[in-house]
Amino acid sequence: MSKSRFVSLPLALLLIVSAASAQTDPGVQSASRGTGATIISPSNDPNGFTAFFNDGFNRFREIEAVSNSANNGLGPRFNSNQCSSCHAQPAMGGSGAAVNPQFLLISSGVAPDNTMPSFITANGPTLEARAPFFLNSSGEANTAAPNGGVEDLFTVAGRSDAGNCNLAQPNFAAYLAANDLIFRIPTPTFGAGLIENLDDSTLLANRAKNLSNTLGISGTFNRSGNDGTITRFGWKAQNKSLHMFAGEAYNVEMGISNELFPQDRPLPEEEQAAGLPSSCLNLSGTGYPEDTSNPSQTNAAVLDDVSAFANFMRFLAPPPPGSVVLNGSQVPAGLIAAGSALFSSIGCAACHNPSPGTTQLSNFVPALSNVQVNAYSDLEIHNMGTRLADNVSQGSAGGDQFRTAPLWGLGQRIFLLHDGRTTNLYTAIEDHKSTRSEATTVINNFNKLTSAQQQELLDFLRSL
């Protein structure tokens, strides 16, 4: 018995030491850092765009109904009824909140005759669903028939303002059974105006510099099919501008036609067949597009909603860095600085560049001119391998390619990676490693660090 006690005591001590030295994600930093403010200085706004930011702010949080003179008309298919319901963390314009607003849309009467998809949970990520492939007659994913379009979660069926539109939801059970459903979470829009105002020559020069590495990293850019220039918004950098980003979201996520996307949007499988039924067209009764400019106005409200949304995002300030609290104690600044140095030395900064460059002269506001963009991204698309691949192509971005997600504001994000699969920063880092991933060598370098060094790197990331 004495021998057994002698053996177990060192084991217990070993477990205690291991627990003490293991790396821990500090988690979402709750202290206010001032995120969500405008980049515009009220004392230096020669063109009066503060009024447009405030107008966009108000419209971003408006709740849409199907037929209501106060807004443009929800549906016939939608993922939510309000921009700010998806972009809420840690302030309006951010990513998904801790409490998923989509989970309340049926019980609150927004989508009464719908069934809650199994993957939408009360405290899970706010999601957009896509089927990479169309299903064949046997209910299997047909890899010879790419889909990739958004399968909206809800329809207006059963609403008193929806008339006779009784659309069915997508057959999510069949897609799940065929392992043919992937997810996206909302991208944060803080500092987006600075990213929009980087000229192509700056990004190209930065890419040339990035290619001088021994890490197997060789990113490229997604490009506009219209003019061939670099696109930069969305998980696959598929959108050229904030205007395009806002117009697509209004049409796809809320079902509202607008000056950029002037028709109601069917599901991909409906688009392949007969489109939407006539009973589900022009539900607002106002004609197309539902969102238009307002020429009778003489103030910021003269703009259409999409333009107002774009201005709100364009003039959001970048998220400020801040201190980090781990297990109730503030992490010393020296350890965060050490984590920053490790971030660069092991190769993370080869894609997550501290800055891809400085903005060009802005015709909007001086605050967007000649500013260093500390986004921690090269805005390039990279092959991320089998673990992160979603088999959806957008523009020239293939099924395993994603834009380097900007890391500014990471300290206050809840759900991580493109599909919100984890809330743990350590797991998100490890998921960058897989077959054909450009990040594999970097993650191998991360795994060679001591637990203390890994902790310093995690602390640094949560300071952003």
C-alpha positions in Angstrom: 0.0 0.0 0.0 2.9 2.4 0.8 4.4 1.7 -2.6 1.1 2.4 -4.3 0.7 5.7 -2.4 4.3 6.6 -3.4 3.6 6.0 -7.1 0.3 7.9 -7.1 1.6 11.1 -5.5 4.0 12.0 -8.3 1.2 11.2 -10.8 -1.1 13.7 -9.1 1.6 16.3 -9.0 2.3 15.7 -12.7 -1.4 16.2 -13.5 -1.4 19.5 -11.5 1.7 20.7 -13.2 0.3 19.7 -16.7 -2.9 21.6 -16.0 -1.1 24.6 -14.8 1.2 24.7 -17.9 -1.4 23.8 -20.6 -2.4 26.6 -22.9 -5.8 28.2 -22.5 -7.7 30.4 -24.8 -8.4 33.5 -22.7 -11.8 33.6 -24.4 -14.0 36.5 -25.5 -12.8 39.7 -23.9 -15.8 41.4 -22.3 -14.4 44.8 -21.5 -15.5 47.6 -23.9 -12.7 48.6 -26.3 -14.8 51.2 -28.1 -15.6 48.9 -31.0 -18.5 50.0 -33.2 -17.6 53.7 -33.4 -17.3 55.7 -36.6 -14.0 56.4 -38.2 -15.2 59.9 -39.1 -14.0 62.8 -37.0 -16.9 65.2 -36.5 -14.5 68.1 -36.8 -13.0 66.8 -40.1 -16.0 65.8 -42.2 -15.9 68.2 -45.1 -18.5 66.3 -47.2 -21.0 65.7 -44.4 -20.8 61.9 -44.4 -21.5 61.7 -40.6 -25.2 62.1 -41.5 -24.9 59.1 -43.9 -23.2 57.0 -41.3 -26.0 57.7 -38.8 -28.7 57.1 -41.3 -27.1 53.7 -42.2 -26.8 52.9 -38.6 -30.5 53.3 -38.1 -31.4 51.3 -41.2 -29.0 48.5 -40.3 -31.2 47.7 -37.3 -34.6 48.1 -38.9 -36.8 45.0 -38.8 -38.2 44.1 -42.2 -41.8 42.9 -42.7 -43.3 41.4 -45.9 -45.7 44.2 -46.7 -45.2 47.4 -44.7 -44.9 50.9 -46.0 -42.1 51.5 -43.4 -39.7 49.2 -45.1 -39.0 47.2 -48.3 -40.5 43.8 -47.8 -39.1 40.6 -46.3 -38.8 37.3 -48.3 -40.1 35.2 -49.8 -37.1 33.4 -48.5 -34.8 34.7 -45.8 -32.2 33.9 -43.1 -33.1 36.8 -40.8 -35.2 40.0 -40.8 -32.7 42.5 -39.7 -29.0 43.2 -40.7 -28.0 43.8 -37.1 -29.4 40.4 -35.9 -26.5 38.7 -37.8 -23.9 41.4 -37.2 -24.1 42.1 -33.5 -21.0 41.0 -31.6 -19.5 42.9 -29.8 -21.4 45.8 -31.4 -23.5 46.4 -34.4 -21.5 45.6 -37.5 -19.7 42.7 -35.9 -20.2 38.9 -36.2 -22.8 36.5 -34.6 -23.9 37.0 -31.0 -23.9 34.5 -28.2 -27.7 34.2 -28.4 -28.7 33.2 -31.9 -31.6 35.4 -33.1 -32.4 32.9 -35.8 -33.6 30.4 -33.1 -36.4 32.8 -32.1 -37.8 33.6 -35.6 -40.4 30.8 -35.5 -41.6 31.3 -31.9 -41.8 35.0 -32.4 -44.1 34.7 -35.4 -41.6 35.9 -38.0 -41.6 32.5 -39.7 -44.7 30.8 -38.3 -45.2 27.8 -40.6 -41.6 26.8 -40.6 -39.6 24.0 -38.8 -36.4 24.9 -37.0 -33.5 23.3 -38.9 -31.6 20.9 -36.6 -28.4 22.8 -36.9 -29.8 26.1 -35.6 -29.5 26.3 -31.8 -30.2 28.9 -29.2 -26.6 29.4 -28.3 -24.9 28.3 -31.5 -23.6 30.5 -34.3 -25.8 32.5 -36.6 -25.6 30.5 -39.8 -26.0 30.6 -43.6 -26.4 27.1 -45.2 -25.1 26.1 -48.6 -25.3 22.7 -50.4 -22.1 22.2 -52.4 -23.8 19.8 -54.8 -27.3 19.1 -56.1 -28.8 15.8 -55.0 -29.5 13.0 -57.5 -32.7 11.0 -57.7 -31.3 8.6 -55.1 -30.8 11.4 -52.6 -27.0 11.4 -52.9 -24.7 14.4 -53.6 -24.0 14.5 -57.3 -20.4 15.7 -57.4 -20.8 16.3 -61.2 -23.5 18.9 -60.5 -22.0 21.8 -58.4 -24.5 23.9 -56.4 -22.9 26.1 -53.8 -25.8 28.5 -53.5 -27.4 29.7 -50.3 -30.3 27.5 -49.1 -32.3 30.1 -47.1 -33.5 28.7 -43.7 -37.0 30.2 -43.6 -40.0 31.2 -45.8 -42.8 33.7 -45.3 -45.4 30.9 -45.3 -48.1 31.4 -42.7 -47.6 35.1 -42.2 -50.7 37.3 -42.4 -48.8 39.7 -44.7 -47.6 37.0 -47.0 -50.8 36.4 -49.0 -50.9 32.9 -50.6 -47.1 32.4 -50.7 -46.7 28.9 -49.2 -43.1 28.0 -50.1 -41.6 24.9 -48.4 -38.2 25.1 -46.7 -35.3 23.3 -48.3 -35.1 19.6 -47.4 -32.3 20.1 -44.9 -32.7 16.5 -43.6 -31.9 15.2 -47.1 -28.9 17.4 -47.5 -27.6 16.4 -44.1 -28.1 12.7 -44.8 -26.1 13.1 -48.0 -23.3 15.0 -46.1 -24.0 17.8 -48.5 -24.5 20.9 -46.3 -21.9 23.5 -45.3 -22.2 26.6 -43.2 -21.0 30.2 -43.1 -21.1 32.7 -40.2 -21.4 36.5 -40.7 -18.1 38.3 -41.3 -17.4 41.4 -39.1 -17.4 44.7 -41.0 -15.4 46.9 -38.6 -12.7 48.8 -40.5 -14.2 47.6 -43.8 -13.9 51.1 -45.4 -10.1 50.9 -45.0 -9.9 47.5 -46.7 -12.1 48.8 -49.5 -9.8 51.8 -50.0 -6.6 49.8 -50.6 -5.6 50.1 -54.2 -4.6 47.0 -56.2 -1.0 48.0 -56.7 -0.5 48.1 -52.9 -2.0 44.6 -52.6 0.0 43.3 -55.5 3.3 44.7 -54.0 2.4 43.1 -50.7 1.7 39.7 -52.3 5.1 39.9 -54.1 6.7 40.4 -50.7 4.7 37.6 -49.1 5.9 35.1 -51.7 9.4 35.2 -50.3 8.9 32.5 -47.8 10.0 28.9 -47.1 6.6 27.9 -45.6 4.8 26.6 -48.7 2.6 29.7 -48.8 1.6 31.0 -52.2 -1.7 32.9 -52.0 -3.4 34.6 -54.9 -6.3 37.0 -55.3 -9.9 36.5 -56.2 -10.9 38.9 -59.0 -14.0 40.6 -60.3 -15.5 39.0 -63.4 -16.5 42.4 -64.6 -13.3 44.4 -64.6 -10.6 41.9 -63.5 -9.7 43.9 -60.3 -9.1 42.4 -56.9 -12.1 41.5 -54.8 -11.8 41.5 -51.1 -15.1 41.0 -49.1 -16.7 37.8 -47.9 -15.2 34.5 -46.7 -13.8 33.8 -50.2 -13.2 37.5 -51.1 -15.9 37.2 -53.7 -17.3 40.7 -53.5 -15.5 43.8 -54.9 -17.1 46.5 -52.8 -19.1 47.2 -49.7 -22.0 48.2 -52.0 -21.9 44.8 -53.7 -21.5 43.1 -50.3 -24.6 44.9 -48.9 -26.7 44.4 -52.0 -26.0 40.6 -52.1 -26.8 40.2 -48.4 -30.0 42.2 -48.7 -31.2 39.9 -51.6 -29.8 36.6 -50.3 -30.2 36.9 -46.6 -33.5 38.8 -46.4 -35.0 38.2 -49.8 -35.2 41.9 -50.7 -34.6 43.0 -54.3 -32.5 46.1 -54.8 -30.8 48.2 -57.4 -27.8 45.8 -57.6 -29.9 42.6 -57.4 -33.3 43.6 -58.9 -35.1 40.3 -58.9 -36.5 38.0 -56.2 -34.1 35.1 -55.6 -35.2 31.5 -55.9 -33.3 28.7 -54.3 -30.6 27.2 -56.5 -32.9 24.1 -57.3 -35.8 26.5 -58.1 -33.5 28.5 -60.4 -32.7 25.2 -62.2 -36.4 24.5 -62.7 -39.3 27.1 -62.9 -38.2 29.8 -60.5 -40.5 31.2 -57.8 -44.3 30.7 -58.1 -46.3 33.7 -59.1 -48.0 33.8 -55.7 -44.6 34.6 -54.1 -43.6 37.4 -56.5 -43.9 41.1 -55.6 -45.1 40.4 -52.1 -44.6 44.0 -51.1 -46.9 45.1 -53.9 -44.5 48.0 -54.8 -42.9 46.5 -57.9 -39.2 45.9 -58.5 -36.7 46.6 -57.2 -38.2 46.8 -53.7 -35.3 48.9 -52.4 -34.8 52.1 -54.4 -33.6 55.6 -53.8 -36.0 58.1 -52.4 -35.9 61.2 -54.6 -38.4 63.2 -52.6 -36.0 63.3 -49.6 -33.6 66.1 -49.2 -31.3 64.5 -46.6 -29.4 61.3 -46.1 -32.6 59.3 -46.4 -32.5 60.0 -50.2 -30.3 56.9 -50.5 -31.6 53.4 -51.0 -31.1 51.0 -48.1 -28.2 49.2 -49.8 -26.3 52.4 -50.2 -27.0 53.3 -46.6 -25.8 49.9 -45.4 -22.6 50.3 -47.4 -22.0 53.7 -45.9 -22.6 52.4 -42.3 -20.0 49.7 -42.9 -17.6 51.9 -44.8 -17.4 54.4 -42.0 -17.1 51.9 -39.1 -13.7 52.4 -37.4 -11.3 49.4 -37.2 -11.6 47.5 -33.9 -9.1 48.8 -31.3 -6.8 46.3 -29.6 -7.0 46.0 -25.8 -5.8 44.3 -22.7 -6.4 40.6 -22.0 -7.9 39.0 -18.9 -7.0 35.3 -18.4 -8.5 33.4 -15.5 -9.5 36.6 -13.8 -6.1 38.3 -14.0 -4.8 40.8 -16.5 -2.1 39.4 -18.8 1.1 41.5 -18.5 1.9 43.6 -21.6 5.3 42.0 -21.9 3.7 38.5 -22.4 1.4 39.9 -25.1 4.4 41.5 -26.9 6.2 38.1 -26.7 3.2 36.5 -28.3 3.3 39.0 -31.1 6.9 38.2 -31.8 6.1 34.5 -31.9 3.2 35.1 -34.2 5.7 36.5 -36.7 8.6 34.1 -36.1 6.6 30.9 -36.6 5.1 32.2 -39.8 1.5 33.2 -38.9 2.2 36.7 -40.3 3.1 35.3 -43.7 -0.7 35.3 -44.4 -2.1 37.3 -41.5 0.1 40.3 -42.4 0.0 42.9 -39.6 -0.8 45.3 -42.5 -1.2 44.8 -46.2 -0.4 48.4 -46.8 -1.7 52.0 -46.6 -4.9 53.3 -48.1 -5.2 55.5 -51.2 -6.7 59.1 -51.1 -10.4 58.9 -50.2 -13.1 61.0 -51.8 -15.4 60.2 -48.8 -13.7 61.4 -45.6 -10.1 62.3 -44.7 -10.1 59.5 -42.0 -10.0 56.9 -44.8 -7.0 58.5 -46.6 -3.4 57.4 -46.2 -4.1 55.1 -43.3 -2.1 52.0 -42.3 -4.6 49.1 -42.5 -3.7 47.0 -39.4 -6.1 44.2 -40.4 -3.8 41.2 -39.9 -4.6 39.9 -43.3 -3.1 39.9 -46.8 -6.6 39.7 -48.3 -5.4 36.9 -50.5 -7.1 33.5 -51.0 -5.2 30.5 -49.9 -5.6 26.7 -50.1 -6.6 25.6 -46.6 -6.7 21.9 -47.2 -9.2 19.1 -46.5 -10.1 20.0 -43.0 -11.5 23.4 -43.8 -12.6 22.8 -47.4 -16.3 23.4 -48.1 -16.4 22.4 -51.8 -18.0 25.7 -52.7 -16.4 27.8 -55.4 -17.0 31.6 -55.6 -15.3 33.6 -58.4 -11.9 32.1 -58.8 -11.8 30.8 -55.2 -12.0 27.1 -55.2 -13.5 24.6 -52.8 -10.7 24.7 -50.3 -9.7 28.4 -50.8 -10.5 31.1 -48.3 -9.6 34.8 -47.9 -7.1 35.3 -45.0 -9.6 36.4 -42.4 -8.7 39.7 -40.9 -7.8 39.2 -37.2 -8.4 42.7 -35.9 -11.2 42.4 -33.4 -10.5 38.7 -32.8 -10.3 39.4 -29.0 -14.1 39.9 -28.9 -15.3 37.2 -31.4 -17.3 34.3 -30.1 -17.5 31.8 -33.0 -14.4 31.1 -35.1 -13.5 29.9 -38.6 -15.8 30.3 -41.6 -18.5 28.0 -40.3 -18.3 28.9 -36.6 -17.4 25.3 -35.7 -15.5 26.3 -32.6 -15.3 28.9 -29.9 -11.8 27.8 -28.9 -8.9 29.7 -30.4 -6.5 26.8 -29.9 -8.8 24.5 -31.9 -9.2 27.1 -34.6 -5.4 27.2 -35.0 -5.0 23.5 -35.2 -7.8 23.2 -37.8 -5.6 25.2 -40.2 -3.4 22.0 -40.6 -4.4 19.3 -43.0 -3.6 17.8 -46.4 -2.9 20.5 -49.0 -3.2 23.3 -46.5 -0.7 26.1 -47.0 -0.7 26.6 -43.3 0.5 23.2 -42.3 4.2 24.1 -41.8 3.2 27.1 -39.7 1.0 24.9 -37.5 3.8 22.4 -37.1 5.9 25.4 -35.9 3.2 26.3 -33.5 3.1 22.8 -32.1 6.8 22.9 -31.5 6.4 25.8 -29.1 6.3 25.2 -25.4 3.0 25.5 -23.6 4.1 28.8 -22.2 4.9 30.1 -25.6 1.6 28.9 -27.1 -0.1 30.7 -24.2 1.7 33.9 -25.1 0.6 33.6 -28.7 -3.1 33.0 -27.7 -2.9 36.0 -25.3 -1.6 38.2 -28.1 -4.4 37.1 -30.5 -7.1 37.9 -27.9 -5.5 41.4 -27.5 -6.4 42.2 -31.1 
